[in-house]
């Protein structure tokens, strides 16, 4: 059984054959896999989001499926449907692309609400219903959804109750100049493309989740997690500055996400306990999509990250 740094290193080296840079995003994807959570990626087109998750699937040795969300997509295109078999005279279930270990929901905000809810129900329940029969999804099961932060014409923004089901919301930025130069050299060949091999497996990942559960979390750190999350709710109820920037604060899912993701990141880095520094590092990615900004906040370009930064600054840090 590999330890956290060893497992992370072998996956990083394999993924690095195809994906240049994005070290923090890759680490957070590992955290989500270990914490059994899903990720919402926001970034401009062409930033290798599809390549990234496909490479993670190849290095992990699990099945990968990509669903391109469009306005005419139907729920059956995601979860599957019943197909009539002339030989037997019966209807049999036909599984959709959701029946994979690693699913990329590309431009999730392009599809109408029925399709979004079908996907998000599968994310939450880890099962789908086809023709009145319940079908469990494979293990492990992980959804990575993407959305464009700029082009909003013809989109169906995810409701807050649905974005809350994502463990992280990660921001994918442009690569550095040297990284883009390496990308051109590596992917500039027409006839040769980087090939990845499986260096882990879904079975190994499921076993490693048991190791994550062994990470010690002191009562002081547990209270710190609760204090951070509950502070956002207090800001919504009683604004400190007089201006109301939040309609609502982070949900209890945020507390669970910080707790679970914190233990996973601590294990990845070879630590045997969860400290406040890891919680502070993960707080923006866990809470930025769980805060309901007011119109006043949006008008003043007051972001969720800025609110989280204020909460981190004002909340006392425990000594461990």
C-alpha positions as CSV (number, residue, x, y, z in Angstrom):
1,X,0.0,0.0,0.0
2,X,1.7,3.3,-1.1
3,X,1.8,6.3,1.1
4,X,0.4,9.7,0.1
5,X,3.5,11.3,-1.4
6,X,4.5,8.1,-3.3
7,X,1.0,7.6,-4.8
8,X,0.8,11.3,-5.7
9,X,4.2,11.4,-7.3
10,X,3.7,8.4,-9.6
11,X,0.4,9.8,-10.8
12,X,1.8,13.3,-11.3
13,X,4.7,12.0,-13.3
14,X,2.4,10.0,-15.6
15,X,-0.1,12.9,-16.0
16,X,2.8,15.2,-16.6
17,X,3.6,13.5,-19.9
18,X,0.5,15.1,-21.3
19,X,-0.5,18.0,-19.0
20,X,1.9,20.9,-18.5
21,X,1.6,22.8,-15.3
22,X,-1.7,23.1,-13.4
23,X,-0.1,21.6,-10.3
24,X,-2.6,22.9,-7.8
25,X,-5.6,21.8,-9.9
26,X,-4.1,18.3,-10.3
27,X,-3.5,18.0,-6.6
28,X,-7.1,19.1,-5.9
29,X,-8.4,16.4,-8.3
30,X,-6.4,13.8,-6.3
31,X,-8.0,15.2,-3.1
32,X,-11.5,14.9,-4.6
33,X,-10.8,11.3,-5.8
34,X,-9.7,10.4,-2.3
35,X,-12.6,12.3,-0.6
36,X,-15.2,10.7,-2.9
37,X,-16.3,14.2,-4.2
38,X,-16.9,15.9,-7.5
39,X,-15.3,19.0,-9.0
40,X,-16.6,22.0,-10.9
41,X,-13.9,23.5,-13.1
42,X,-14.3,27.1,-14.4
43,X,-12.0,28.3,-17.1
44,X,-11.7,29.7,-20.6
45,X,-11.8,27.3,-23.6
46,X,-8.5,25.7,-24.6
47,X,-7.0,25.3,-21.2
48,X,-6.7,21.5,-21.4
49,X,-9.6,20.8,-19.0
50,X,-10.7,17.8,-21.1
51,X,-7.1,16.6,-21.5
52,X,-6.5,16.9,-17.8
53,X,-9.4,14.7,-16.6
54,X,-8.8,12.2,-19.5
55,X,-5.1,12.0,-18.4
56,X,-6.2,11.4,-14.7
57,X,-8.4,8.6,-15.9
58,X,-5.6,7.0,-18.0
59,X,-3.1,7.2,-15.2
60,X,-5.6,5.8,-12.7
61,X,-6.5,3.0,-15.1
62,X,-10.3,3.7,-14.9
63,X,-13.0,4.1,-17.6
64,X,-13.4,7.7,-18.9
65,X,-16.5,9.1,-20.6
66,X,-17.0,12.7,-21.9
67,X,-20.5,14.2,-22.3
68,X,-20.8,17.4,-24.3
69,X,-23.7,19.3,-22.8
70,X,-25.9,21.1,-25.4
71,X,-29.4,22.7,-25.2
72,X,-31.0,19.7,-27.1
73,X,-29.5,17.1,-24.8
74,X,-32.0,14.8,-23.1
75,X,-31.7,13.0,-19.7
76,X,-31.7,9.7,-21.5
77,X,-28.6,10.8,-23.4
78,X,-26.8,10.9,-20.0
79,X,-28.3,8.1,-17.9
80,X,-29.6,5.7,-20.6
81,X,-33.0,4.4,-21.6
82,X,-35.0,1.2,-22.3
83,X,-34.4,-0.5,-25.6
84,X,-36.8,-2.9,-27.2
85,X,-35.3,-6.3,-28.1
86,X,-37.2,-7.8,-31.1
87,X,-35.9,-11.4,-30.4
88,X,-37.0,-11.5,-26.8
89,X,-39.9,-9.1,-27.2
90,X,-38.8,-7.3,-24.0
91,X,-37.4,-4.0,-23.1
92,X,-33.8,-4.0,-21.7
93,X,-31.9,-1.1,-20.1
94,X,-29.2,0.6,-22.2
95,X,-26.7,2.3,-20.0
96,X,-25.7,5.8,-20.9
97,X,-22.2,7.4,-20.6
98,X,-22.8,8.2,-16.9
99,X,-21.9,4.5,-16.2
100,X,-18.1,5.2,-16.1
101,X,-15.6,5.8,-13.3
102,X,-14.6,9.2,-14.5
103,X,-17.2,11.4,-16.3
104,X,-16.5,14.8,-17.8
105,X,-19.6,16.9,-18.0
106,X,-18.3,19.5,-20.5
107,X,-20.0,22.9,-20.3
108,X,-22.6,21.7,-17.9
109,X,-24.4,25.0,-18.0
110,X,-25.3,24.5,-21.7
111,X,-28.0,21.9,-20.9
112,X,-31.5,22.5,-19.6
113,X,-32.5,21.8,-16.0
114,X,-33.8,18.3,-16.6
115,X,-30.5,17.1,-17.8
116,X,-28.6,18.9,-15.1
117,X,-30.8,17.4,-12.4
118,X,-30.4,13.9,-13.9
119,X,-26.6,14.2,-13.7
120,X,-26.6,15.8,-10.3
121,X,-28.9,13.1,-8.9
122,X,-26.5,10.5,-10.1
123,X,-23.7,12.4,-8.4
124,X,-25.5,12.5,-5.1
125,X,-27.1,9.0,-5.0
126,X,-24.4,7.1,-7.0
127,X,-27.3,5.4,-8.8
128,X,-29.8,6.0,-11.6
129,X,-33.3,4.7,-12.3
130,X,-34.0,3.4,-15.8
131,X,-37.5,1.9,-16.6
132,X,-38.4,1.7,-12.9
133,X,-35.2,-0.2,-12.0
134,X,-32.4,1.2,-9.9
135,X,-28.9,0.7,-11.3
136,X,-25.8,1.4,-9.1
137,X,-23.0,3.3,-10.7
138,X,-19.5,1.9,-10.8
139,X,-17.0,2.4,-8.0
140,X,-15.1,4.7,-7.9
141,X,-17.4,7.3,-9.5
142,X,-16.2,10.8,-10.1
143,X,-17.7,13.7,-12.1
144,X,-15.7,16.7,-13.4
145,X,-17.9,19.4,-14.8
146,X,-16.7,22.5,-16.7
147,X,-18.2,25.8,-17.4
148,X,-17.1,28.9,-19.3
149,X,-16.9,32.0,-17.0
150,X,-17.4,34.6,-19.8
151,X,-19.8,33.3,-22.5
152,X,-23.2,33.1,-20.8
153,X,-25.5,33.5,-23.8
154,X,-27.7,30.4,-24.2
155,X,-26.7,28.9,-20.9
156,X,-28.7,27.6,-17.9
157,X,-26.7,28.6,-14.8
158,X,-26.6,25.9,-12.1
159,X,-28.9,26.7,-9.1
160,X,-27.1,27.1,-5.8
161,X,-28.6,23.8,-4.5
162,X,-26.9,22.0,-7.3
163,X,-23.5,23.7,-7.2
164,X,-23.5,22.8,-3.5
165,X,-23.0,19.1,-4.5
166,X,-19.6,19.8,-5.8
167,X,-16.7,19.3,-3.4
168,X,-14.6,22.0,-5.1
169,X,-15.0,24.8,-7.5
170,X,-11.6,25.2,-9.1
171,X,-10.4,28.1,-11.3
172,X,-8.2,27.1,-14.2
173,X,-6.0,29.9,-15.4
174,X,-3.7,30.4,-18.4
175,X,-0.3,28.6,-18.3
176,X,2.9,30.4,-17.7
177,X,5.1,31.3,-20.8
178,X,7.6,28.5,-20.2
179,X,4.8,26.0,-19.7
180,X,3.1,27.1,-22.9
181,X,6.4,26.8,-24.8
182,X,6.8,23.2,-23.5
183,X,3.3,22.5,-24.5
184,X,4.0,23.6,-28.1
185,X,7.1,21.4,-28.3
186,X,5.3,18.3,-26.8
187,X,2.0,18.6,-28.7
188,X,3.3,20.3,-31.8
189,X,3.8,17.0,-33.6
190,X,1.1,15.9,-36.0
191,X,1.9,12.2,-36.1
192,X,3.0,11.6,-32.5
193,X,1.1,12.4,-29.3
194,X,2.0,11.6,-25.7
195,X,0.8,8.2,-24.5
196,X,-0.1,7.5,-20.9
197,X,-0.1,4.2,-19.0
198,X,-2.1,3.1,-15.9
199,X,0.1,3.4,-12.8
200,X,-2.7,2.9,-10.3
201,X,-6.2,1.4,-10.3
202,X,-9.8,2.0,-9.1
203,X,-9.4,-0.8,-6.5
204,X,-6.2,0.8,-5.1
205,X,-8.0,4.2,-4.9
206,X,-10.8,2.6,-2.9
207,X,-8.3,1.1,-0.5
208,X,-6.5,4.4,-0.1
209,X,-9.6,6.1,1.1
210,X,-9.4,3.9,4.2
211,X,-5.9,5.3,4.8
212,X,-7.4,8.9,4.6
213,X,-9.9,8.0,7.3
214,X,-6.9,7.3,9.6
215,X,-5.8,10.9,9.6
216,X,-6.3,12.4,13.1
217,X,-8.4,15.5,13.5
218,X,-8.2,17.2,16.9
219,X,-11.4,18.7,18.5
220,X,-9.7,22.2,18.1
221,X,-9.4,21.8,14.3
222,X,-13.0,20.4,14.1
223,X,-14.2,23.5,15.9
224,X,-12.1,25.7,13.6
225,X,-13.8,24.2,10.5
226,X,-17.2,24.8,12.1
227,X,-16.2,28.4,13.0
228,X,-15.2,29.2,9.5
229,X,-18.3,27.9,7.9
230,X,-20.7,29.3,10.5
231,X,-19.0,32.7,10.2
232,X,-20.2,33.0,6.6
233,X,-23.8,32.4,7.8
234,X,-23.4,35.1,10.5
235,X,-22.2,37.6,7.8
236,X,-25.5,36.9,5.9
237,X,-27.6,37.4,9.0
238,X,-25.7,40.3,10.6
239,X,-23.4,42.1,8.2
240,X,-20.4,43.6,10.1
241,X,-19.9,46.6,7.9
242,X,-23.6,47.5,7.5
243,X,-23.6,46.4,3.9
244,X,-25.2,43.1,3.1
245,X,-22.9,41.1,0.7
246,X,-24.4,37.7,1.3
247,X,-27.9,36.3,0.9
248,X,-26.9,33.1,2.6
249,X,-23.7,31.5,3.9
250,X,-22.1,28.1,3.4
251,X,-24.2,24.9,4.0
252,X,-23.3,22.0,6.3
253,X,-21.9,20.3,3.1
254,X,-19.1,22.9,3.3
255,X,-18.2,21.7,6.8
256,X,-18.1,18.1,5.6
257,X,-16.1,19.0,2.5
258,X,-13.5,20.9,4.5
259,X,-13.2,18.0,6.9
260,X,-13.0,15.3,4.3
261,X,-10.8,17.2,1.8
262,X,-8.5,18.4,4.5
263,X,-7.8,14.8,5.7
264,X,-7.2,13.7,2.1
265,X,-4.8,16.6,1.4
266,X,-2.9,15.9,4.7
267,X,-2.5,12.3,3.7
268,X,-1.3,13.2,0.2
269,X,1.4,15.3,1.8
270,X,2.5,12.6,4.2
271,X,1.0,14.1,7.3
272,X,-0.7,12.0,10.0
273,X,-2.9,14.8,11.3
274,X,-5.0,17.6,9.9
275,X,-3.7,21.1,10.8
276,X,-5.3,24.6,10.4
277,X,-2.9,25.5,7.5
278,X,-4.5,22.9,5.3
279,X,-8.0,24.1,6.1
280,X,-7.0,27.6,5.3
281,X,-5.6,26.5,1.9
282,X,-8.8,24.6,0.9
283,X,-11.3,27.1,2.3
284,X,-11.7,29.2,-0.9
285,X,-12.2,26.2,-3.2
286,X,-14.7,24.6,-0.8
287,X,-16.8,27.7,-0.1
288,X,-16.6,30.1,-3.1
289,X,-19.5,28.3,-4.8
290,X,-21.5,27.9,-1.7
291,X,-22.0,31.6,-0.9
292,X,-25.0,33.5,-2.1
293,X,-23.7,36.9,-3.2
294,X,-26.1,39.9,-3.2
295,X,-26.6,42.2,-6.2
296,X,-24.8,44.9,-4.2
297,X,-21.8,42.6,-3.8
298,X,-21.7,41.7,-7.5
299,X,-22.0,45.4,-8.4
300,X,-19.0,46.2,-6.3
301,X,-17.2,43.1,-7.7
302,X,-17.1,41.6,-4.2
303,X,-16.3,38.0,-4.8
304,X,-16.8,34.9,-2.7
305,X,-13.0,34.5,-2.4
306,X,-12.8,37.9,-0.9
307,X,-15.4,37.1,1.7
308,X,-13.6,33.8,2.5
309,X,-10.4,35.7,2.9
310,X,-12.1,38.1,5.4
311,X,-13.5,35.1,7.4
312,X,-10.1,33.5,7.5
313,X,-8.5,36.7,8.7
314,X,-11.0,37.3,11.5
315,X,-11.4,33.7,12.8
316,X,-9.0,32.7,15.6
317,X,-6.6,30.0,14.5
318,X,-6.2,27.1,17.0
319,X,-2.8,26.0,18.3
320,X,-2.2,22.3,17.6
